Amino acid sequence: MRLPTILVQLLAINQSSGELNEDDRVDEYEARNHHWPPLSSDYIPQNAGWRSIFERRFQQTARITDLGEKYNAYMSTVHSALLAPNFTEFGWGLTRAPSDLVDALLTDLKRGLASDSTPEEYHEYPVDHEYPEELPLMVSIGGLDRRAMKELKPIHEAWSGVELIANNAYGLRVYRNQSNLNMHIDESSTHIISSILHVGHDPEGDPWPLIIEDLHGNTNEVVLETGDMLLYESSKCFHGRPKKFNGEWYSSLFTHYYPKDWDEETINLETHYRIPPGWDDVPEETVEGLEKLVVVETSFREPSCEHEWCGTKDMLKWKQPAELEFGQVFSGDGKIRSLGLDEGEEL
């Protein structure tokens, strides 16, 4: 079965119709001499661990029967595996946020938690989505979002090695009991180098780790404490919190940047062009041990596995080393490195 047209999310090939013709898309695929399955040399980065994650995920994607969900799955997996450049070795790093900024955010968080008028965060969930018992709250932080984008930018630039443009700081989002986040990648046009600044959580609640796949094919569990900041390549590395939160509240600030020379239009189009011809066909053969992949909008889950993500059964587990200081970063090799900021500078 062939779809006549595919709606383009961010821009149109045909500006008048806003649609991308499938035959034209396949022509662009073939003009680039793409291969499917991808060659080992097509993966970015080129290592066995990264390739292994996506060889499996491409097999899962091919077996999705809903065409809209399937195309969304290809858009995310193709972009992550084959097109998005990597800026760091592991795709994530743990550092410390400036203490003055953390203190200011914590003050606003406590005020918001004490208020009866703090609004719930609105989100239009899919009809079949399992709602948490309590929707997240959104605590207003006034101008602290702009302050955070400015103060944290040098840290993100030092870690990624590129000049960045600030896109947005989002929060304070306060997750509540039984919240969870499906695995996903972020918006590929603007959310390239990002961070999660953990402001605080219910001290009586259970740890609620972030799960992130690194650029060597490992699944990592990272537990954050107040003032910890997880740097990550957010449109490259699949991440989420698939385990349900057991506690009263958990709050973070999310900050997103993109490289100064980032060409979002080209990235978007090349992702469409990299999806294979015949993407809408469903293979008849089964693959032993291949779990079903379910797509919810642009997020992913594997219902047959614990916490609905199979990678959680074999993870590397991390938390902030006691000796980690401001201006240093810790990552998947277990080493602490300097970010090269001015010594003693609280930005």
N, C-alpha and C positions, 0 to 999 in steps of 0.2 A: 504494500500500500504506500502511495506517495502523496505527501501533502503538497498542494499547489503553491502555497506561499508560506513564509515564516515571518511573523512579525518581528521586527528589529526593536530591541529594547531602548537603545539610546539615540540612535540616529537612523536615517533611512538611506538605502542605496538609491532608491527612487524617491526623491524628495516629494514628489506630488502624491504618491500613493502611500508612502510610509511602509512599504513592504519589500521583502527580499525574495526574489523568485528562486525557487529551489534549483531549477536548471542552471541559472546564472551562478548560484552558490557552488554547485558541483563543478562548473567550468573553472571557477576561481581555485577550488581545491586542486583540480588536475593541473592547472597552470603553474602551481607551486610545487608540483611533483611530490605531493604528500603521499605517505604510505599508511595503510591500515591493515593489521595492527602497526602501531608506530615502531620504528627502528630503535634500537638501544641508543643510538646517537641523537634521537629526537628529544629525549627527556632532558629537562632542565631542573636540577643538575643531573649529570650523567653518572649515576652510581646505582648499584644493584638494589639497595634498600629502597630508594625512592621509586625506582622502576617497578619493584615488586608490589608496592602499595597500589599503583595505578593499573598495572596489568590485571590485578584482581578486580579493581573498581570498574574498569572498562567492561569486563565480563559481566559484572552485576548490572551495569547500566544498560547493556545490550538486551537484557532480559526484562526490563521494565516495559509494561504493556501500554500504559497511558502515554500517549505521544507528547502531550504537553510537559508532563513530568520528566519524560525521557529526554526531551530536548534541553530542559533546564539542567538535568544531570550532566549531559554532555558539555553544556556551556561551562559549568563549574569545573568538571574534571579535566577537560581539555585545556582550559586556561591555566589551572594549577600545575598540571603535569608537564605540559609541552610548550607553553607560551610565556608565562610570567617569569621574568628574570629573578634570580635570587641575589640578594645583597649581602647576606651573611652566610656563615658556614652551616648553622643549625636552624635558622629561621626564627629563633626565639632567644631571649636572654632575660635574666632577672637582675634588676638594679634597685636602687633606692631613690625615692622622690625627694625633692627639697623639703626639709622639715617644716619651714614656715608655711609653705603651700599646703602640706598635709594638715597642719594644725588649723588653718583657716577652713579647709574643707570639712574637717571633723567638727568644727564649731557649727557650721551650717547643717551638717547631718544631724547632730543632736537636736538642734532647733526643729528641724523638719520632723524628726521622729516623735518629738513631744507635742507637735501640733495635730489637732483633729482635722485640719483643713488641707493637709498635704494631699494632692490629687493622685489618683491611680494613673498609671501610664496607659494611654489608649493604644490598642493594637487590634486590628481586625483579623482575627485568627481564621484559618480555614474551618469549614463547617465541621469536619471530623476531628478537629484538634482537641486534645485533652487539656482543658484549662487547668492551671494550678488552682489550689484552694483559694489563694489570694493573689490578685494581680500585683505586679510591681508598682511601687510608689515612685514619683518623680519629685525630688527635693530641689527647690530653686536655689541656685548659688550665685545669683546676681552676675557681677562681672568676673567672677572667679574662673569662668570658662575661658574668657579671653586671656586672663592672666596665665592660666595653665598652658594654653597653646603657645604663648610667648616664652614662658620660662622653661617648658619641657622640650621645645624645639631643638636646642643645642644637644641635648641628650640623645634624641632620636637621630640627629645628623651624625653625631660621633659614632653611634652604634652602627648605622647603616652605611656610612661612608659617602653619602650623597647630600647635595643641597636640597632642602625640602621646602614645600609650600604647605602652610597649615590649612587644613580643610575644616575641621570642627572638633570641639570637645563636647561630649554628651554625658549628661548626668546632673545630679547624682541619681542614678537609678538604684532603687532599693528593692532587691528581690526578697520575697517572703516564702513562708513554709511551702514545701513541695514544688518549688520552682525548678525547672531544668531548661537547658538550652541544647537543642539538637546540634550535631556537628555541621559545620558550614565553612565557607570562606566569605570574606567581606566584599563590598562593592569594588570592582576592579578599576573603576575610573578615578576614585579618590582615596580609598582606604588601602594604602600600600604599605606604609611604615606606621605602625600603630602602637598603642600601649593601653594596658589596663592598670590604672592606679587604684590600688585597694585602700579604701578609706577606713572601713571598719565593719565589724560583724558582731552578731549576738555571741557573747562569750560562752553562753551555755549551749550553743548550737554545735552540730558536728562540722568538721572541716568539709569545705565544698570545693574540691579541686577543679582547676581548669585542665582540660585534656587537649593536647596539641600534638599533631604529627610533625616531626621534624624532617629536615631535608636529607636525612640518612635513612628514612623509613621507620624510625622508632616512634612509638606512641608514648608520650610523656604526660605524667600527672604532676601538676605544679600547685602546691598549696601556698596561698598568699597571706601575709600578715599586714597589719596597718602600716602604710608607708612603702610597702613593696610595689614595684612597678614592673609588670611583665611587658617587655618589648617584643613585638612579633611582626612578621611579614603576613599581614592579616588577609590579603587576597591571594596568598600563595599557599599557606599552611592551613589545613583543615583543623578547626578548633571548636570547642563547645564545653558545656557542662552537662553531659547526658545523665549523670547521677542526680537524683532528686535531692534537693536541699532539705535538711532536717534542722530547722531552727526558726527563729523569729524574724531575723533580718540580716541582710548582707549587701553592702553598698560599695560601688566603685565608680570611677570616672573613666570614660573612654575617650581617647584622643587619637585623631587620625591625620596623617600627612601623606603627601605624594611628591615624588621627585620633580624638580623644577622643569625638567625636559620630558615629563611624562606625556605621551600621546594617547589619550584615552580613546579617541576615535579609531585610530589604527589598531589598538589592542582589541577593542570590541569587534571590529570587522574581522580581524585575523582569527579570532576565536570562532566566529561563525564559519569561516572558510576552512577551519581545521577539522570540523566535524565530518565524519566519513560519509561518502555516498551510501545509500542504503541504511542509514542510521535508524530508520523507522521499522526495519525488519527485525523480527524476534527469532533468534536461533532456536532450532528444534531440539538440538542436543542439550543434555543436562551436564553440568560439571559437578562432580562429586565434592561435597564439602563446601560448596559456594553458597553462602547465606544470601537471603533475599535483601535487596536494598530498596528502601522506601523513601520517596522524595516528598517533602512537605514544603511547598513553595520552592525555596532555594536551599533548604536544609535537608539533612540526611539522617536516617536511622536504620538500624538493623534489628528488627523486632525479635529475632530468635536468640539474640545474645544478651548477656547481662548488661543492664543499663542501656540496652538498645544500641550498643556499639561494640563490635567484636574485639577491637583493639584494646579494650580495657582489661582483658584477661591476661595480657602480657605487657606490662608498662614499666618504664623507668620512672621512679618516684623522686620528686625533688621538693625542697623547701629552702628558704633563704639560709645560706651559711651564716653562722654567728659572726664571722669576721668580715662579712661583706659591708663595705662602706660606701657612702655617697661618692659618685664618680667612678665606681667599679661596676663590672658586669660579670655575671656568672651564667654559664650555659651548659649545653649537653655533653661536653667533655669533662665536666666537673671542675674546671679551672676558673679562677677569678682573674680578670684582666682589667687594666685601666682603660677608661673611655677616652683618656687624653684631654679631659677638661682641665681648666686652671686649678691648680692645687688649692684645696680648701674652699673653692668657690661654691656658694649656695646660690644658684642662678636666680 
